Structure formats: C-alpha cells, structure tokens
Amino acid sequence: MGANTSQVSDLSENQSLRTLIGTESISDNDPFWNQLISFTFISPTSSGNSKLLEEAVIPLAKILIENNPRTGNFGALVRIFLGRTKELKISTECQDQLFIWQAHNTLFMIRCLLKVFIREMTEEELHLQFSYQERVPGSCDTGSEVLLEELMCNLVHLVVEVPLLDITYSILFEAVTTMLVLLSYQLFHKEILRDGLIYQYLMKGRCLSLTSQLVKTLLYNFIRQEKCPPPATHIFEQQSDGGGLLYGLASGVASGLWSVFALGGAGSKPGLDQEQNPLPLSNQSLLLLLVLANLTDGPNNCPNPYRQAVTCFKNTQDTSSIPTEQHHMFQINFNSLYTALCEQQRSDQATLILYTLLHQNTNMRTYMLSRTDMENLVMPILKILYHVEDRNSHHVYMALIILLILTEEDTFNRSIHEVVLKNITWYSERSLTEISLGSLLILVVIRTIQFNMTRTRDKYLHTNCLAALANMSAQFRCLHQYAAQRIISLFALLSKKHNKILEQATQSVRGLRRADYLSAHPCPSPIVLYHSIPSPRPFVMSSTER
C-alpha cells in the first residue's frame, strides 16, 4: 500500500506508510492523503499470498497502535474515507472511476489495519483508536466518540445505496468484508457479546432503520452471482507522479478472512472453490447475512431484527398486504433466489442459508415444496452426502437435516418417485441409466448410513438418516430394483446388529440377576469337622529293604 508499492515485501519500506504510522500528525487537508491512497499494488491470487500480505501488515499496524494516541492518524484516515463516501453515489452515476478507486483504496487500508486491531485489543480500546486526534499544545482533546458508529453506518449505506457495477464491485466487496471484520470480535470471546459497541450500533443505532434494505441487498448480491470484473476494468495508467494502481485487490485478499468465517474452519478440506474464489462479493455477502441473522437477541427479549427480516420476507408475486405488526418485512423474487440456492450448494454457507430459509421462513418453505423441479434442489444435496469423505461434518449435517425437513412433507415424498432421472454419472457403485429421484435418494442415504457404521460411528448422523428413510417409507412407489436390494441388505445388517446387541444385553441382565440373587441369598458358611488324627507310626525298614 502507498504510492509505488507493487509487492508485499515492499510494504515495510514504503515511505508513505512509514509516514502514516509514524510519530508525526497529519492534517485531514494534507495533500499526503491523495498520495497515500493512490497506490500501485499487485493483487494476491492465492490464499498463500494473502497470508503473506496479512503478515506484512501486522508489524506496521502494531507501530500505528503505539503512535496513534499521539497522532490520531488512524482517525484521520477514517475521516478521509467518510468524506469520500458522501459523494460516492454521485461518482458512480458520473462514472468517476478515479474517485471510486481512491475510496476503495482507503477502505482497503482501513480493513487491513482493523483486522490487526481487533486481534490485539478490546472493543473499548478500538473505540479509543477511532477517537484519538492530533494533540495541539494548549488545546483540549475533543475526540470523535461517534467515529466508529459513523464508519459502520456509512458502510451499511454504501452497500445499500451504491449500485453493483464493474467499477463499484471492489468497493462494495470491501464494504461487506470490513463489516465482517468488525463483527469478528465474537471469534475471540467464549461468552456471547451482547453489550459490545458494534453490536449496539447494529441492533439499536442508526443502522437499524436500514435492516430490511441491507438484508435484501445481501440476498440480491447472492442471487446475482456476479463474478469479479476482468483486470482490464481495474487497471489505470501509471501517472507521472507515480500514483498508478492495480484496482481490484479484493478478489485475492479476501481469502484470509474467508478461511476464518467458513463454517468448516480447519476441518475443511482444501479444494478449488477455496483456493480460487470466482464470486467473492456473492460469497462474502452471504457470510455477512448469516452472521447478522445469527446474532443473539438483545436484552429483555429484544429480537434480532436481521433474523426477523430473514425469516419473514415474501415473494414479489405475493399481492397480499404486509401485516403492520411484522417489522423489517420486504419482498424478493423467490424464483431467482430458488435458482441461486440450487446452483450454489457447493459451499457451507449456501447450504446453511438454504437450511435457515427452509427451517424458519414459512413463505420460502411453502414455495420450495410447491416447485415441480425439486430435483434441481435435491440433487446437489445428494451429491454432498455422496461425497461425504470430501466434506466437513458441518456440511454433511446441514445437508442431511435439509433432507429430513423435506421428507416431513407427504407431497414431497410422493413427488420424488414421479421424477425420472437418467445417466447419473457421479454415482459410481453401479451404472444408473434410469432411476427415480426417490430411489436415488434412498440409495444415497443408505450409503451414508453404511459409511457412518464403518467409519465415523456418529449416532446422531445414524439416527437422522434412519429418520429420513422412515419419513419416506409410507410413500415408497415403483422403487428401482437396486434401491430395493439395498433396503433389504440394510435391514439384514441392522437386524444382525440388533440381535447381537440384544444378546449382549440379555447376557448382561442374566449376570445382574444372578448377582442380585446371590446377594439376596448368601451361601451358608462351610462346616468344618475336626477329627482326632492318630499319630503316625515310626518308619522301620525291614532287613530285606536294607
């Protein structure tokens, strides 16, 4: 970061960054800021390079933490960004790429510093870092107590109001990711944070009025599945003063925070989706939506407004009036959302939002169950269970619970046997040229049961699989011969295990009963008879024996 920086290794030697973190205060009107935020930087293209960037920023951020109470330069950097966000919407309408680029660079620097700040200090100490200002001799400190809340509100307004275009893609991504960084305090605390400043700003502050708009925008970011624009739309020509840049840092830098917020965490197995993220804004928007929706309720049973918005939104084609008692209600295109949910079941967070909507949003659940193309939704879930070896336990559990919710409906259990599939190439145990969706579902669930019995031995996974089969059993129709064979084989296996367990239990009961009987009827003490034993005769050898 900073002018003329093109590699991570150059950060520690960059003069502009040295000035920012140094001991000298910088006025908000100083031309230095324009030079600082007009930097050239090669975007990291892998999680390894992103890790290098984060490691390079840590020592710089720690120096700033020490000097900022005297200089207030971090607060000045935040005010520079806030000043530019006021004109960001107009700049988008005027296609002012230079202005948007500088605003993005400013926010990117703030986000990188905040990641280190949050790791190193408490929320109260972070609030002080925002409030520090230049100390002029003879003047009192009139710190800006609301600067942190101002930043949070501006980020929400930016996400909600700035349209998603090629020139705004990266700054929208940075805004969403910075909000995730600010909410990451919970990762460093075992107890639930209800009294934190950031929590209060979102639940009770000025951001509250934008709850439904924010949730709707994040959902539409997920629905649109916009890819990161090609590099040609990011690059500006190098200027004579050395202020050129490579605009588009977001696509690679995100992977560090991405790995932290991914549900699988350290248990996730690396793959193409994690190493190369073609949809950074869509994925980060979904992560932010899930974090907001799962914030704990406030004191005095004050409900989470973001969870309310997620659980009560309606279809745009629903013409019924919105009840006045339901707060944060909005409408969204269910068909577009359903399509996105079907297409993006490769990641943990997409499966989690599907589970959340099926479980808590009755409008969306009714719509999904009424669809005639349920195979588009069920097939990705079956693939998750089929490739159980390559998935983390969280992902497998969510996929199984989704099937369990679906199989609670008789209409679903009947309809899946009417859908005929052909050439299921990913099922390798046997060639399936033609099979019903219901028979395929049975095969995959039984395979998951057998995998669990031989590998993981998870009783909850076992119980849920059997529960799904039990839910469907009353509606079995025209089963594929291979599915029927697997059901019989499973029954034989479970019967054998049941008899073995029953035999062991019977033996244990018999042993306990015998022990109880013996304790209740103790054997009498043995009777000892004493006889007069004659003295032994002396041994005398005969002459012949001699």
QUIPERA-V607846 format. One record per residue. N is the residue number from 1. RES is the residue in one letter. SS is DSSP state (@ for helix, = for strand, . for the rest). OMEGA is omega as a letter, one per 30 degrees, with the letter a starting at -180 (* if undefined). D_CENTER is the distance of its C-alpha to the mean C-alpha in Angstrom with 1 decimal. Layout:
[[N & RES & SS & OMEGA & D_CENTER] [N & RES & SS & OMEGA & D_CENTER]]
This chain:
[[1 & M & . & a & 28.8] [2 & G & . & a & 32.1] [3 & A & . & l & 34.9] [4 & N & . & l & 35.9] [5 & T & . & a & 32.9] [6 & S & . & a & 31.7] [7 & Q & . & l & 30.2] [8 & V & @ & a & 28.0] [9 & S & @ & a & 31.0] [10 & D & @ & a & 32.9] [11 & L & @ & a & 30.7] [12 & S & @ & a & 32.6] [13 & E & @ & a & 35.9] [14 & N & . & a & 35.1] [15 & Q & @ & a & 37.7] [16 & S & @ & l & 35.8] [17 & L & @ & l & 33.0] [18 & R & @ & l & 35.6] [19 & T & @ & a & 37.2] [20 & L & @ & a & 34.0] [21 & I & @ & a & 33.3] [22 & G & . & a & 37.0] [23 & T & . & a & 39.4] [24 & E & . & l & 40.7] [25 & S & . & a & 39.5] [26 & I & . & a & 38.9] [27 & S & . & l & 40.0] [28 & D & . & a & 37.7] [29 & N & . & a & 40.5] [30 & D & . & l & 40.9] [31 & P & . & l & 40.8] [32 & F & @ & a & 38.8] [33 & W & @ & l & 35.5] [34 & N & @ & l & 36.3] [35 & Q & @ & a & 36.8] [36 & L & @ & a & 33.7] [37 & I & . & l & 31.3] [38 & S & . & a & 33.1] [39 & F & . & l & 31.8] [40 & T & . & a & 31.7] [41 & F & . & l & 28.7] [42 & I & . & a & 27.6] [43 & S & . & l & 24.0] [44 & P & . & a & 22.1] [45 & T & . & l & 21.5] [46 & S & . & l & 19.5] [47 & S & @ & l & 17.1] [48 & G & @ & l & 20.3] [49 & N & @ & l & 22.0] [50 & S & @ & l & 19.1] [51 & K & @ & l & 19.3] [52 & L & @ & l & 23.0] [53 & L & @ & a & 22.6] [54 & E & @ & l & 20.6] [55 & E & @ & l & 23.3] [56 & A & @ & a & 26.0] [57 & V & @ & a & 24.8] [58 & I & @ & a & 24.6] [59 & P & @ & l & 28.4] [60 & L & @ & a & 29.1] [61 & A & @ & l & 26.8] [62 & K & @ & l & 28.5] [63 & I & @ & l & 31.8] [64 & L & @ & l & 30.8] [65 & I & @ & a & 29.7] [66 & E & @ & a & 33.3] [67 & N & @ & a & 35.1] [68 & N & @ & l & 33.3] [69 & P & @ & l & 35.0] [70 & R & @ & a & 38.3] [71 & T & @ & a & 37.3] [72 & G & . & a & 34.6] [73 & N & @ & l & 33.5] [74 & F & @ & l & 29.7] [75 & G & @ & l & 30.6] [76 & A & @ & l & 32.9] [77 & L & @ & l & 30.1] [78 & V & @ & l & 27.9] [79 & R & @ & l & 31.0] [80 & I & @ & l & 31.7] [81 & F & @ & a & 28.3] [82 & L & @ & l & 28.9] [83 & G & @ & a & 32.3] [84 & R & @ & a & 31.1] [85 & T & @ & a & 28.5] [86 & K & . & a & 31.4] [87 & E & . & a & 32.9] [88 & L & @ & a & 29.8] [89 & K & @ & l & 30.1] [90 & I & @ & l & 33.8] [91 & S & @ & l & 33.1] [92 & T & @ & l & 30.9] [93 & E & @ & a & 33.7] [94 & C & . & a & 36.2] [95 & Q & . & l & 34.1] [96 & D & . & a & 34.5] [97 & Q & @ & a & 32.3] [98 & L & @ & a & 33.7] [99 & F & @ & a & 32.7] [100 & I & @ & l & 29.1] [101 & W & @ & a & 28.9] [102 & Q & @ & l & 30.0] [103 & A & @ & l & 27.7] [104 & H & @ & a & 24.8] [105 & N & @ & l & 26.1] [106 & T & @ & a & 26.6] [107 & L & @ & l & 23.0] [108 & F & @ & l & 21.8] [109 & M & @ & l & 24.1] [110 & I & @ & a & 23.0] [111 & R & @ & l & 19.3] [112 & C & @ & l & 20.3] [113 & L & @ & a & 22.5] [114 & L & @ & l & 20.1] [115 & K & @ & l & 17.7] [116 & V & @ & a & 20.7] [117 & F & @ & a & 22.1] [118 & I & @ & l & 19.1] [119 & R & @ & a & 19.3] [120 & E & @ & a & 23.0] [121 & M & . & l & 23.9] [122 & T & . & l & 23.3] [123 & E & @ & l & 22.6] [124 & E & @ & l & 26.4] [125 & E & @ & l & 27.2] [126 & L & @ & l & 24.8] [127 & H & @ & l & 26.6] [128 & L & @ & l & 29.8] [129 & Q & @ & l & 28.7] [130 & F & @ & a & 28.4] [131 & S & @ & a & 31.8] [132 & Y & . & l & 33.9] [133 & Q & . & l & 36.6] [134 & E & . & l & 39.6] [135 & R & . & l & 42.2] [136 & V & . & a & 45.6] [137 & P & . & l & 48.6] [138 & G & . & a & 50.2] [139 & S & . & l & 47.3] [140 & C & . & a & 44.8] [141 & D & . & l & 41.0] [142 & T & . & a & 39.7] [143 & G & . & l & 36.0] [144 & S & . & a & 33.6] [145 & E & . & a & 31.8] [146 & V & . & a & 29.8] [147 & L & @ & l & 28.6] [148 & L & @ & l & 25.0] [149 & E & @ & l & 24.9] [150 & E & @ & l & 26.6] [151 & L & @ & a & 23.9] [152 & M & @ & a & 21.1] [153 & C & @ & l & 23.3] [154 & N & @ & l & 24.2] [155 & L & @ & l & 20.6] [156 & V & @ & l & 20.1] [157 & H & @ & a & 23.5] [158 & L & @ & a & 22.8] [159 & V & @ & a & 19.7] [160 & V & @ & a & 21.7] [161 & E & @ & a & 25.1] [162 & V & . & a & 25.0] [163 & P & . & a & 25.2] [164 & L & . & l & 23.0] [165 & L & . & l & 25.6] [166 & D & . & a & 25.9] [167 & I & . & a & 27.3] [168 & T & . & a & 24.5] [169 & Y & @ & a & 21.5] [170 & S & @ & a & 20.9] [171 & I & @ & l & 21.6] [172 & L & @ & l & 19.2] [173 & F & @ & l & 16.4] [174 & E & @ & l & 17.6] [175 & A & @ & l & 17.7] [176 & V & @ & a & 14.1] [177 & T & @ & l & 13.0] [178 & T & @ & l & 15.6] [179 & M & @ & l & 14.4] [180 & L & @ & l & 11.0] [181 & V & @ & a & 13.3] [182 & L & @ & l & 15.5] [183 & L & @ & a & 12.9] [184 & S & @ & l & 11.9] [185 & Y & @ & a & 15.1] [186 & Q & @ & a & 13.5] [187 & L & @ & a & 12.3] [188 & F & @ & a & 16.0] [189 & H & . & l & 17.3] [190 & K & . & a & 17.7] [191 & E & . & l & 19.1] [192 & I & . & a & 17.5] [193 & L & . & l & 18.3] [194 & R & . & a & 20.4] [195 & D & . & a & 23.1] [196 & G & . & a & 21.3] [197 & L & @ & a & 22.7] [198 & I & @ & l & 19.6] [199 & Y & @ & a & 18.6] [200 & Q & @ & l & 22.2] [201 & Y & @ & a & 22.3] [202 & L & @ & a & 19.4] [203 & M & @ & a & 20.7] [204 & K & . & a & 24.4] [205 & G & . & a & 25.3] [206 & R & @ & l & 26.2] [207 & C & @ & a & 22.7] [208 & L & @ & a & 23.1] [209 & S & @ & a & 25.4] [210 & L & @ & a & 22.9] [211 & T & @ & a & 20.2] [212 & S & @ & l & 20.9] [213 & Q & @ & l & 21.5] [214 & L & @ & l & 18.2] [215 & V & @ & l & 16.2] [216 & K & @ & l & 18.6] [217 & T & @ & l & 18.3] [218 & L & @ & l & 14.5] [219 & L & @ & l & 15.0] [220 & Y & @ & l & 17.9] [221 & N & @ & l & 16.1] [222 & F & @ & a & 13.9] [223 & I & @ & a & 17.2] [224 & R & @ & l & 19.2] [225 & Q & . & a & 17.2] [226 & E & . & l & 19.4] [227 & K & . & l & 19.7] [228 & C & . & a & 20.4] [229 & P & . & l & 24.2] [230 & P & . & a & 26.5] [231 & P & @ & a & 27.9] [232 & A & @ & a & 31.2] [233 & T & @ & a & 29.8] [234 & H & . & a & 28.5] [235 & I & = & l & 31.6] [236 & F & . & l & 34.3] [237 & E & . & l & 37.7] [238 & Q & . & a & 38.6] [239 & Q & . & a & 40.6] [240 & S & . & a & 43.9] [241 & D & . & l & 42.5] [242 & G & . & a & 39.7] [243 & G & . & l & 37.0] [244 & G & . & a & 35.4] [245 & L & . & l & 31.7] [246 & L & = & a & 29.2] [247 & Y & . & a & 27.0] [248 & G & . & a & 23.5] [249 & L & . & a & 21.9] [250 & A & @ & a & 18.4] [251 & S & @ & a & 17.8] [252 & G & @ & a & 18.0] [253 & V & @ & a & 17.3] [254 & A & . & a & 13.7] [255 & S & @ & l & 12.8] [256 & G & @ & l & 13.3] [257 & L & @ & l & 10.7] [258 & W & @ & a & 8.4] [259 & S & @ & l & 9.0] [260 & V & @ & a & 8.4] [261 & F & @ & l & 4.9] [262 & A & . & a & 4.0] [263 & L & . & a & 4.0] [264 & G & . & a & 7.5] [265 & G & @ & a & 8.5] [266 & A & @ & a & 12.3] [267 & G & @ & a & 12.7] [268 & S & . & l & 11.4] [269 & K & . & a & 14.6] [270 & P & . & l & 15.3] [271 & G & . & a & 16.2] [272 & L & @ & a & 17.2] [273 & D & @ & a & 14.0] [274 & Q & @ & a & 12.6] [275 & E & @ & l & 16.0] [276 & Q & . & a & 16.9] [277 & N & . & a & 14.6] [278 & P & . & a & 17.0] [279 & L & . & a & 15.0] [280 & P & @ & a & 13.5] [281 & L & @ & l & 14.1] [282 & S & @ & a & 12.8] [283 & N & @ & a & 9.4] [284 & Q & @ & l & 9.3] [285 & S & @ & l & 10.8] [286 & L & @ & l & 8.3] [287 & L & @ & l & 5.5] [288 & L & @ & l & 8.6] [289 & L & @ & l & 9.7] [290 & L & @ & l & 7.1] [291 & V & @ & l & 7.8] [292 & L & @ & a & 11.4] [293 & A & @ & a & 11.8] [294 & N & . & l & 10.8] [295 & L & . & a & 13.1] [296 & T & . & l & 16.0] [297 & D & . & a & 19.3] [298 & G & = & l & 22.0] [299 & P & . & a & 25.3] [300 & N & . & l & 27.9] [301 & N & . & l & 25.6] [302 & C & = & a & 24.5] [303 & P & . & l & 21.7] [304 & N & . & a & 18.5] [305 & P & @ & a & 19.6] [306 & Y & @ & l & 16.3] [307 & R & @ & l & 15.7] [308 & Q & @ & a & 19.3] [309 & A & @ & a & 18.9] [310 & V & @ & a & 16.1] [311 & T & @ & a & 18.2] [312 & C & @ & a & 21.6] [313 & F & . & a & 21.6] [314 & K & = & l & 24.3] [315 & N & = & l & 25.5] [316 & T & . & l & 27.6] [317 & Q & . & l & 30.3] [318 & D & . & a & 30.5] [319 & T & . & l & 33.7] [320 & S & . & a & 33.8] [321 & S & . & l & 33.9] [322 & I & . & l & 30.9] [323 & P & . & a & 31.7] [324 & T & . & a & 32.5] [325 & E & . & l & 31.0] [326 & Q & . & a & 27.5] [327 & H & . & l & 26.0] [328 & H & . & l & 23.5] [329 & M & . & l & 24.3] [330 & F & . & a & 24.1] [331 & Q & = & a & 24.6] [332 & I & = & a & 22.7] [333 & N & . & a & 23.8] [334 & F & @ & a & 22.6] [335 & N & @ & l & 23.9] [336 & S & @ & l & 21.9] [337 & L & @ & l & 18.6] [338 & Y & @ & l & 19.6] [339 & T & @ & l & 20.4] [340 & A & @ & l & 17.1] [341 & L & @ & l & 15.3] [342 & C & @ & a & 17.8] [343 & E & @ & a & 17.6] [344 & Q & . & a & 13.9] [345 & Q & . & l & 13.0] [346 & R & . & a & 12.7] [347 & S & . & l & 8.9] [348 & D & @ & a & 6.4] [349 & Q & @ & l & 4.9] [350 & A & @ & l & 8.7] [351 & T & @ & l & 9.7] [352 & L & @ & l & 7.9] [353 & I & @ & l & 9.6] [354 & L & @ & l & 12.6] [355 & Y & @ & a & 12.8] [356 & T & @ & a & 12.5] [357 & L & @ & l & 15.3] [358 & L & @ & a & 17.4] [359 & H & @ & a & 17.3] [360 & Q & @ & a & 17.9] [361 & N & . & a & 19.3] [362 & T & @ & l & 22.8] [363 & N & @ & a & 23.8] [364 & M & @ & l & 21.0] [365 & R & @ & l & 21.6] [366 & T & @ & l & 25.3] [367 & Y & @ & a & 25.0] [368 & M & @ & a & 22.9] [369 & L & @ & l & 25.5] [370 & S & @ & a & 28.3] [371 & R & . & l & 27.3] [372 & T & . & l & 29.8] [373 & D & . & a & 27.5] [374 & M & . & l & 25.1] [375 & E & @ & l & 25.2] [376 & N & @ & l & 23.0] [377 & L & @ & a & 20.2] [378 & V & @ & a & 21.2] [379 & M & @ & l & 21.9] [380 & P & @ & l & 18.4] [381 & I & @ & l & 17.3] [382 & L & @ & l & 20.5] [383 & K & @ & l & 19.7] [384 & I & @ & a & 16.5] [385 & L & @ & a & 18.7] [386 & Y & @ & l & 21.6] [387 & H & . & a & 19.8] [388 & V & @ & a & 18.6] [389 & E & @ & a & 19.8] [390 & D & @ & a & 17.4] [391 & R & . & l & 14.2] [392 & N & . & a & 12.4] [393 & S & @ & l & 13.4] [394 & H & @ & a & 10.2] [395 & H & @ & l & 10.3] [396 & V & @ & l & 14.0] [397 & Y & @ & a & 14.1] [398 & M & @ & l & 12.1] [399 & A & @ & a & 14.5] [400 & L & @ & l & 17.4] [401 & I & @ & l & 16.9] [402 & I & @ & l & 16.8] [403 & L & @ & l & 20.1] [404 & L & @ & l & 21.4] [405 & I & @ & a & 20.9] [406 & L & @ & a & 22.6] [407 & T & . & l & 25.4] [408 & E & . & a & 26.4] [409 & E & . & l & 28.1] [410 & D & @ & l & 31.5] [411 & T & @ & l & 31.4] [412 & F & @ & a & 28.4] [413 & N & @ & l & 30.1] [414 & R & @ & a & 33.3] [415 & S & @ & a & 31.9] [416 & I & . & l & 30.0] [417 & H & . & l & 33.4] [418 & E & . & l & 34.9] [419 & V & . & a & 32.5] [420 & V & = & l & 34.0] [421 & L & = & a & 32.0] [422 & K & = & l & 33.8] [423 & N & . & l & 33.2] [424 & I & . & a & 29.9] [425 & T & . & a & 29.7] [426 & W & . & l & 26.5] [427 & Y & . & a & 28.1] [428 & S & . & a & 30.3] [429 & E & . & a & 32.0] [430 & R & . & l & 34.5] [431 & S & . & a & 35.4] [432 & L & . & a & 34.4] [433 & T & . & l & 36.4] [434 & E & = & a & 36.2] [435 & I & = & l & 34.3] [436 & S & = & l & 33.0] [437 & L & @ & l & 29.3] [438 & G & @ & l & 30.1] [439 & S & @ & l & 31.7] [440 & L & @ & l & 28.9] [441 & L & @ & l & 26.4] [442 & I & @ & a & 28.8] [443 & L & @ & a & 29.1] [444 & V & @ & l & 25.4] [445 & V & @ & l & 24.9] [446 & I & @ & l & 28.1] [447 & R & @ & l & 27.0] [448 & T & @ & l & 23.7] [449 & I & @ & a & 26.1] [450 & Q & @ & l & 28.4] [451 & F & @ & a & 25.7] [452 & N & @ & a & 24.5] [453 & M & @ & a & 28.2] [454 & T & @ & a & 29.0] [455 & R & @ & a & 25.9] [456 & T & @ & a & 23.2] [457 & R & . & l & 25.4] [458 & D & . & a & 22.7] [459 & K & @ & l & 24.6] [460 & Y & @ & l & 21.8] [461 & L & @ & l & 20.8] [462 & H & @ & a & 24.6] [463 & T & @ & a & 25.2] [464 & N & @ & l & 22.6] [465 & C & @ & l & 24.0] [466 & L & @ & l & 27.5] [467 & A & @ & l & 26.7] [468 & A & @ & l & 25.4] [469 & L & @ & l & 28.7] [470 & A & @ & l & 30.7] [471 & N & @ & a & 29.4] [472 & M & @ & a & 30.4] [473 & S & @ & a & 33.7] [474 & A & . & a & 35.9] [475 & Q & . & l & 35.2] [476 & F & . & l & 35.7] [477 & R & . & l & 37.8] [478 & C & . & a & 39.3] [479 & L & . & l & 37.2] [480 & H & . & a & 37.2] [481 & Q & @ & l & 39.6] [482 & Y & @ & l & 37.0] [483 & A & @ & l & 34.6] [484 & A & @ & l & 37.6] [485 & Q & @ & a & 38.5] [486 & R & @ & l & 35.1] [487 & I & @ & l & 35.2] [488 & I & @ & l & 38.6] [489 & S & @ & l & 37.5] [490 & L & @ & l & 34.6] [491 & F & @ & l & 37.1] [492 & A & @ & a & 39.5] [493 & L & @ & a & 37.0] [494 & L & @ & l & 35.7] [495 & S & @ & l & 39.4] [496 & K & @ & l & 40.4] [497 & K & @ & l & 37.7] [498 & H & @ & l & 38.6] [499 & N & @ & l & 42.3] [500 & K & @ & l & 41.6] [501 & I & @ & l & 39.6] [502 & L & @ & l & 42.3] [503 & E & @ & l & 45.0] [504 & Q & @ & l & 43.5] [505 & A & @ & l & 43.1] [506 & T & @ & l & 46.7] [507 & Q & @ & l & 48.0] [508 & S & @ & l & 46.1] [509 & V & @ & l & 47.7] [510 & R & @ & l & 51.1] [511 & G & @ & l & 50.8] [512 & L & @ & l & 49.8] [513 & R & @ & l & 52.7] [514 & R & @ & l & 55.2] [515 & A & @ & l & 54.1] [516 & D & @ & a & 54.4] [517 & Y & @ & a & 57.9] [518 & L & @ & l & 59.1] [519 & S & @ & l & 58.0] [520 & A & @ & a & 59.8] [521 & H & . & a & 62.9] [522 & P & . & l & 63.6] [523 & C & . & l & 66.2] [524 & P & . & a & 69.6] [525 & S & . & l & 70.6] [526 & P & . & a & 72.6] [527 & I & . & a & 76.4] [528 & V & . & l & 78.2] [529 & L & . & a & 81.9] [530 & Y & . & l & 84.1] [531 & H & . & l & 87.2] [532 & S & . & a & 90.1] [533 & I & . & a & 89.6] [534 & P & . & l & 93.0] [535 & S & . & a & 93.5] [536 & P & . & l & 93.3] [537 & R & . & l & 96.6] [538 & P & . & a & 97.6] [539 & F & . & a & 97.2] [540 & V & . & a & 100.5] [541 & M & . & l & 100.8] [542 & S & . & a & 103.7] [543 & S & . & l & 106.1] [544 & T & . & a & 104.9] [545 & E & . & l & 101.3] [546 & R & . & * & 102.5]]
